[in-house]
Amino acid sequence: MRVLITGSSTPLGVALIEALVAAPDVEVVLAIGREADAPVPPTEKLVYQTLELERPRVMHDLLWGPAHDLAIDTVVHGMHHRRSGDHGRRVHLQNVGATRELVLGCRDHPTIRRLVYRSFAEVYALRHTTSDLIDEDEPLDFDPTAEQWTRDRVEADLTVCAQLGRRLSIAVLRFAEIMAPEMGSQLWDYLQSRVCLRPMGFDPMINVLAICDAVTALLLALRSEATGVFNIPGRDTLPLSRVIFESSRADVPVPGPLIAPLYRLRRRIAGFDFRYEMNLRRFHFGGVLDGSRARDALGYTPRMPVHWPTPWWKTLFERLDPRNAS
Amino acid sequence: MSWQSTESFHDEGFGFDAFGLHPPSLASALRVTAPLYERYFRVESSGAEHIPDHGPVILVANHGGVLPIDAAILSLDVLRHTQRIPRPITDHFVPRLPIASTVLARLGVVSGTRANVRHLLERGELITIFPEGVTGPAKRFRDRYQIQSWRVGFAELAIRYGATVVPVAIIGAEESWPLLGKLGTHMFGAPYLPIPASPFPLPARLHLHYGAPIELGYPPAAADDPDAVTEAAATVRGALEDELAVALAFRTGVFR
């Protein structure tokens, strides 16, 4: 297997590169990132290139240059803009334009035969009328008033899905939220405050994914011939209040209409990325990905729990415990 | 509680299932409501042995009263008489209700979307459905124990997933908390705001009669046949009306 990876500087990209470099059936890994330095030390198998793929010419030259020369046969596309607050044409080009150019380029490419696209659970429309367990047939979020962050992800997802059933073998993996820094995780950013405001009277079920499981899903999809859309849930499903508790944060229920202005103020003052408006429906109605299709077609089962930080009271007890004095 | 260790519960790792069910909360609710079940409503139950011990089951019941006391009593009764956790199916507006949506989810209540019900039946769970929907509680007092509009979706799912249907006649809920009127406000998406005839439920004795289980006998492919689905739904409706007639005939008084 000869693999091209975009978005290789994210924690998921790094973990995937490491897994691929260690895999005996992988001959070459061509990793693309925006950073000047390779995220992992280069090896014989690993080739790293710094490129800004939102420009069509750059994408074309990549596919018909290094990718062609290295006889790349499989592509993992995981490049997305991560900050929810950024918007505009350049962000759209990075999220959607680059995805379109990549898919169209792969479709006509002489050596590339498989594309694995990393999508998001956020593409689904969460309403009070949608199911608690979200399968791949649930409606997507076409709300025109949604943030660009969401609209771009839906558009990019559909851009890839439009090529399903043609020559190129495509798997679209819709990942549950990966709770890790630098992953564009709204939940991670939400939990950076010591006090987490939650809509009063609502405690929805949240599903989170560990990076190890995300890498496992990508590796299974790379080695599989299964095409289509697959939900990739995580192992941990728990109420939002429990997420806050496990993160050792203070859970403060607040009347819903007050939360958005408070978090807007927090964003302006402290520069956090969490936007309550984007998470409003999720914080009311929840929604857990149903991974039965991925289990049946890819053999994927979530196994790794998310690493929750040690609670402050536990750390305090450990410090005060005389047995730990030495 | 024997059902806490049964296959009925699919723990997702933190003591909750994907729909939000939390068995310790359910056990607490069972303890707290025991005086209501035993002393206030003095529930009389018969035929619970008709409920299969395993496999997908749909309990189909009549619906009435201002608030779904009948649904709550039915759940408590199933928990007391079987080793299964009932999953009551509610209308779409319930997830929009603050506090109530969370409390009900912890007790096993599930919003009535097609996919939710499909997931539950695929897992072989026991669900309780009131095919009258809101038309049951919204009916006038003089129409009590008369089946109102009858949705057929449950029949389609029962055929598709080979679920056993058990009709349940619930007597007493209509007199316990009659509806005086309705306000046309649609707060939180509710179809109306009920005006009860009394400030709290009256201590009418509640009777639950479980009918004989109905195996619809259609192949799964018949779930796509509208005629077969309508016919199956009518069969269940007929069985429920028969149960209601028998139960009402044997009742000696509303409060006795």
Interface residues (C-beta under 8 A of the other chain):
Chain A: H128 T129 T130 S131 D132 L133 I134 D135 D137 E138 P199 M200 G201 F202 D203 P204 M205 N207 R235 D236 T237 L238 P239 R242 H284 F285 G286 V288 D290 P305
Chain B: E12 G13 F14 F16 A18 F19 G20 H92 F93 P95 R96 L97 P98 I99 A100 S101 T102 A105 V110 S111 T113 R114 A115 N116 H119 G189
